[in-house]
Amino acid sequence: MAAVRRQHQREAYAALLTAANTYINHTDWGVCLREARSQVGTTVFSDESREQEVNQRAARVRADVPVAPVRAAASVVFLEGPERIAELAQSVVHHTDLVRGDARSGNGPGGVLTALAEGRQPVVPARYRMLQAVDAFTVAARSHLNGGDNVSS
């Protein structure tokens, strides 16, 4: 019975990691910029007067990346547990929502550089925090699946 449960957990954890990594890849700013430039009909070396339009469109492209697969995969992890792994899965979902929120607000990665140039303290981009949440989930899930007892059952 324990082996079957462990296999179900492994599948749930793998599904969440797959969904989260797919989301991360599709929200990469370079990927979003390429798509936006394609939609606008410009290239990297095109008319600079259209860069603001391209950046706004890239933020919309990022905002349109679906979060439902991450949420669906996380819901199975919530059921499979253990509690600490479920909490880390919730953190992944939370940070996914923050990435989408930033994109809907039109925030691209240039915000950090702009803040530094203006002498302000930059805010860590939501996508970077999502990467950290996925890494924390991965470490804890691996430990749990490999018999580590530093994650409560």
Steps between C-alpha positions, in 0.01 A plus 500: 500500500781742586667437162176577316453821699859602432446441126187718505696773675784469248256539210330799663830672575627435147181641349534819706865540403414447135218756510707753695803465274281532190354819648848631580620428147199667338532810719867555423527865395702416191233254385227758565697771315550276196128426489414869543741605224347237276151634572607861440705409195834633625839352577763572763665747265179666382355840571580592862191720515292181522692352798245625754223336299703179477567500876132555578401221265767272652348562844160401357653187346642413843167573671321268257710194590248270673544435871230229510744210439710609800191531718364162389828321564539669838151391606609135474812574706273659764316168523809280496700700754676490733413838651838666442505395134141628460607835650788525254263414213273783618801731492562403136137585417522827690812607313346394169213737579751777578671453163164531328411803715824675409438430132144630521639817657732535203814435703788355304847409622628853434354613830810389691738691274277806501482498880878475531550780246258719698671419830207298635511157660387253233233244573597141426302400189211262564633255242829469691307436824300236315824330395605499866164350604533225237854427617387476865216266400738285295750460784232410755318263263823322410590463866157366587492252211851377578417433861630818659324570826544877499150532349218398735255242367 
